[in-house]
């Protein structure tokens, strides 16, 4: 029979899981809001340059 308490004590998470977690958190994802904000800022800057 499996002793769950013993198994939990011996459990160690995989290093791969920790590495993946760090990579996901550090990824800088550009979403649609970021793209639209940048386009608007660029349009405003071009309009200011024309005047």
Buried (B, 14 or more C-beta within 10 A) or exposed (E): EEEEEEEEEEEEEEEEEEEEEEEEEEEEEEEEEEEEEEEEEEEEEEEEEEE
